[in-house]
Amino acid sequence: MAHIFQADGSSARLRLFPKPKRQPRRRKAAPTSLALFDAPDEDDTLDTLAERLAAKVAELCLLNRNNAAIVNRMPDLGIRDWWLTSGCLFQTVWNLRSGRPAETGIIDYDICYFSDDLSWEAENEVIRTAARLFADLAVNLQMRNQARVHLWYPEKFGAAYPPLSTAGEGVLRYPCAAQAIGLKRTGEDYIDIYAPFGLGDVWDVVARPNRAMPLAHVYAEKTARWQKEWNKLVVYQWVMSDIAEAPKA
């Protein structure tokens, strides 16, 4: 398990979800001499490429001071099921991988959370409390209760939306696979990263459609803006086919 180090000197252990499958370990030969240092515990090692990449992505995300502040303070709201997600994460990585300042070109800082209270009044109270908690950050914070999305989504986007049961289900429905990334702190010990489609596109500065929802027009609008902002971005076009289309450089 990796340790994530933040700019303020604090550290936490990284957990990747979904948990990657581990390859069977080869049996090590018995040592022929006494080791100078004990081998690290199995829990403290990075066993998969996915975990190694997740550690690099998480550390870059937290170099954005706004992301770091939100991740570290969000537990104060007392919400159990939440993720900092989408552009503020993958675009921070794209910025740093492109030699740009971490916060450049990021419009929104999105937080998906889940609460069984479906009332607008309850969601609005969470929004107002979060605004006070992050009042010192010059960001556009978007708090959305994923339990309520199906109530307003059809009118806004013209498509049916299923009722959800977790915040993570909302992350799964972004139109671009690179958007489907979540980051949060769990207790004092853990930084969790959620990457249902992996983190390859985030690291490689690639936009690839996620067709979970019929949002081809939204995908086209977003990727057109992103290409103006990140000129190294490779965009795969939205086609309803299992045949991969050549990327648009």
C-alpha positions as CSV (number, residue, x, y, z in Angstrom):
1,M,0.0,0.0,0.0
2,A,1.4,3.4,-1.1
3,H,1.9,6.4,1.1
4,I,0.8,9.7,-0.3
5,F,2.8,12.8,0.8
6,Q,1.2,16.2,0.6
7,A,2.7,19.6,0.2
8,D,2.1,20.5,3.9
9,G,4.2,17.5,5.0
10,S,1.3,15.2,6.0
11,S,1.0,11.7,4.6
12,A,-1.7,9.1,4.3
13,R,-2.0,5.6,2.9
14,L,-3.5,5.2,-0.5
15,R,-6.4,2.8,-1.3
16,L,-7.4,2.2,-4.9
17,F,-11.0,1.3,-5.8
18,P,-12.0,-1.0,-7.5
19,K,-9.2,-3.0,-5.9
20,P,-6.9,-4.4,-8.6
21,K,-6.4,-8.1,-8.9
22,R,-3.0,-9.1,-7.6
23,Q,-0.7,-11.5,-9.4
24,P,0.4,-14.6,-7.5
25,R,3.7,-14.0,-5.8
26,R,6.6,-16.2,-6.6
27,R,8.0,-18.1,-3.7
28,K,11.3,-16.5,-2.6
29,A,14.3,-18.5,-2.0
30,A,15.5,-18.7,1.6
31,P,18.1,-16.0,2.3
32,T,21.7,-17.2,2.4
33,S,22.8,-14.4,4.7
34,L,21.3,-12.0,7.3
35,A,19.6,-9.0,5.7
36,L,20.7,-5.5,6.8
37,F,17.0,-4.3,6.8
38,D,13.8,-6.2,7.2
39,A,11.7,-6.6,4.0
40,P,8.7,-4.3,3.9
41,D,5.4,-5.8,5.0
42,E,3.2,-7.0,2.2
43,D,0.7,-4.3,3.0
44,D,3.3,-1.6,2.4
45,T,4.2,-2.6,-1.1
46,L,2.7,-1.6,-4.5
47,D,1.9,-4.9,-6.1
48,T,0.3,-3.8,-9.4
49,L,0.9,-1.3,-12.1
50,A,-2.6,0.1,-11.4
51,E,-1.6,0.9,-7.8
52,R,1.7,2.5,-8.9
53,L,-0.2,4.7,-11.4
54,A,-2.8,5.6,-8.8
55,A,-0.1,6.8,-6.4
56,K,1.4,9.1,-9.0
57,V,-2.0,10.4,-10.1
58,A,-3.1,11.1,-6.5
59,E,0.1,12.9,-5.6
60,L,-0.3,15.2,-8.7
61,C,-4.0,15.8,-7.9
62,L,-3.0,17.0,-4.4
63,L,-0.4,19.4,-5.7
64,N,-3.4,21.5,-6.6
65,R,-3.9,23.3,-3.2
66,N,-7.7,23.6,-3.7
67,N,-8.0,19.8,-4.2
68,A,-5.8,19.2,-1.1
69,A,-7.9,21.6,1.0
70,I,-11.2,20.1,-0.1
71,V,-10.1,16.5,0.4
72,N,-8.7,17.3,3.9
73,R,-11.7,19.4,5.1
74,M,-14.6,17.5,3.6
75,P,-14.9,15.0,6.5
76,D,-15.8,17.9,8.7
77,L,-19.2,18.0,7.0
78,G,-20.0,14.6,8.4
79,I,-21.0,13.1,5.0
80,R,-19.9,9.5,4.8
81,D,-20.3,8.8,1.1
82,W,-18.6,11.5,-1.1
83,W,-16.0,12.0,-3.8
84,L,-14.1,15.0,-5.1
85,T,-14.4,14.2,-8.8
86,S,-14.1,15.1,-12.4
87,G,-12.3,18.1,-13.9
88,C,-10.5,19.4,-10.8
89,L,-8.7,16.1,-10.7
90,F,-7.9,14.9,-14.2
91,Q,-7.3,18.5,-15.4
92,T,-4.8,19.0,-12.6
93,V,-2.9,16.0,-13.9
94,W,-3.2,17.2,-17.5
95,N,-1.8,20.6,-16.4
96,L,1.2,19.2,-14.5
97,R,1.9,16.7,-17.2
98,S,1.9,19.5,-19.8
99,G,4.2,21.8,-17.8
100,R,1.3,24.2,-16.7
101,P,0.4,25.4,-13.2
102,A,-1.8,22.9,-11.4
103,E,-5.0,25.1,-11.2
104,T,-4.9,26.5,-14.8
105,G,-8.2,26.2,-16.8
106,I,-10.2,24.4,-14.1
107,I,-13.7,25.8,-14.0
108,D,-15.4,23.7,-11.4
109,Y,-14.6,21.7,-8.3
110,D,-17.2,18.9,-8.2
111,I,-18.2,16.9,-5.2
112,C,-20.6,14.0,-5.6
113,Y,-22.2,12.9,-2.3
114,F,-25.0,10.7,-1.3
115,S,-27.8,11.4,1.2
116,D,-31.1,9.6,1.6
117,D,-32.8,13.0,2.2
118,L,-34.2,13.9,-1.3
119,S,-35.4,17.4,-0.4
120,W,-33.9,20.4,-2.1
121,E,-33.8,22.1,1.3
122,A,-31.4,19.4,2.7
123,E,-29.1,19.7,-0.4
124,N,-29.1,23.4,-0.2
125,E,-28.1,23.3,3.4
126,V,-25.1,21.1,2.5
127,I,-24.2,23.6,-0.2
128,R,-24.4,26.5,2.2
129,T,-22.3,24.7,4.9
130,A,-19.7,23.7,2.3
131,A,-19.5,27.3,1.1
132,R,-18.6,28.5,4.6
133,L,-16.1,25.6,5.1
134,F,-14.3,26.5,1.9
135,A,-14.9,30.3,1.9
136,D,-11.2,31.0,1.6
137,L,-10.8,29.1,-1.6
138,A,-11.4,31.0,-4.8
139,V,-13.2,28.2,-6.6
140,N,-16.6,27.4,-8.0
141,L,-17.7,24.5,-5.8
142,Q,-20.4,22.2,-7.2
143,M,-22.0,20.0,-4.5
144,R,-24.6,17.5,-5.8
145,N,-26.6,14.9,-3.9
146,Q,-26.5,11.9,-6.2
147,A,-29.8,10.6,-4.6
148,R,-31.6,13.6,-6.2
149,V,-30.1,13.6,-9.7
150,H,-32.9,11.6,-11.3
151,L,-35.3,14.3,-10.2
152,W,-33.8,17.1,-12.4
153,Y,-31.6,15.3,-14.9
154,P,-34.3,14.5,-17.6
155,E,-35.4,18.2,-17.8
156,K,-31.8,19.5,-18.1
157,F,-30.4,16.9,-20.4
158,G,-33.5,15.3,-22.1
159,A,-32.7,11.8,-21.1
160,A,-33.9,9.4,-18.4
161,Y,-31.7,8.9,-15.3
162,P,-31.9,6.0,-12.9
163,P,-32.2,6.5,-9.2
164,L,-28.8,6.0,-7.6
165,S,-27.8,4.4,-4.3
166,T,-24.2,5.6,-3.9
167,A,-22.1,8.6,-4.8
168,G,-19.8,6.4,-6.9
169,E,-22.6,5.5,-9.2
170,G,-22.8,9.2,-10.2
171,V,-19.1,9.2,-11.0
172,L,-19.7,6.3,-13.4
173,R,-22.0,8.4,-15.6
174,Y,-19.8,11.2,-16.8
175,P,-19.6,11.3,-20.6
176,C,-15.8,11.1,-20.7
177,A,-13.9,8.1,-19.1
178,A,-11.1,10.4,-17.8
179,Q,-13.8,12.3,-15.8
180,A,-14.6,9.2,-13.9
181,I,-12.1,9.6,-11.1
182,G,-12.8,10.3,-7.4
183,L,-10.6,11.3,-4.5
184,K,-11.3,11.5,-0.8
185,R,-9.9,11.2,2.7
186,T,-11.2,8.5,4.9
187,G,-10.4,9.1,8.6
188,E,-6.9,10.2,9.5
189,D,-5.1,7.3,7.8
190,Y,-6.3,6.9,4.2
191,I,-6.6,8.7,0.9
192,D,-9.0,6.8,-1.4
193,I,-9.0,7.0,-5.1
194,Y,-11.9,5.7,-7.2
195,A,-11.1,4.8,-10.8
196,P,-13.7,2.5,-12.4
197,F,-12.2,2.9,-15.9
198,G,-8.6,3.0,-14.8
199,L,-6.3,6.0,-14.8
200,G,-4.5,5.5,-18.1
201,D,-6.4,8.3,-19.9
202,V,-5.9,10.7,-17.0
203,W,-2.1,10.1,-17.1
204,D,-1.8,10.1,-20.9
205,V,-4.0,13.2,-21.5
206,V,-6.6,11.3,-23.5
207,A,-10.4,11.9,-23.8
208,R,-12.4,8.7,-24.5
209,P,-16.2,8.5,-24.5
210,N,-18.1,6.8,-21.7
211,R,-21.5,5.9,-23.3
212,A,-23.3,5.1,-20.0
213,M,-25.6,8.0,-20.8
214,P,-26.7,9.4,-24.3
215,L,-24.6,12.5,-24.0
216,A,-22.7,12.7,-27.3
217,H,-23.4,16.4,-27.6
218,V,-22.1,17.1,-24.1
219,Y,-19.0,15.1,-24.8
220,A,-18.4,17.0,-28.1
221,E,-18.8,20.4,-26.4
222,K,-16.5,19.5,-23.5
223,T,-13.7,17.9,-25.7
224,A,-13.8,20.9,-28.0
225,R,-13.2,23.3,-25.1
226,W,-10.6,21.0,-23.6
227,Q,-8.6,20.8,-26.8
228,K,-8.3,24.6,-26.8
229,E,-7.0,24.5,-23.3
230,W,-4.7,21.4,-23.5
231,N,-3.3,21.2,-27.0
232,K,-1.7,17.8,-26.4
233,L,-5.0,16.2,-25.7
234,V,-5.9,13.2,-27.8
235,V,-9.7,12.9,-28.3
236,Y,-11.6,9.8,-29.4
237,Q,-14.8,10.6,-31.2
238,W,-18.2,9.4,-29.9
239,V,-19.3,6.7,-32.2
240,M,-21.9,4.0,-31.4
241,S,-19.7,1.1,-32.5
242,D,-17.5,-1.4,-30.9
243,I,-14.8,-0.6,-33.6
244,A,-12.3,1.9,-32.2
245,E,-12.1,5.1,-34.2
246,A,-8.7,6.7,-34.9
247,P,-8.1,9.5,-32.3
248,K,-8.2,13.1,-33.2
249,A,-5.0,14.8,-32.3
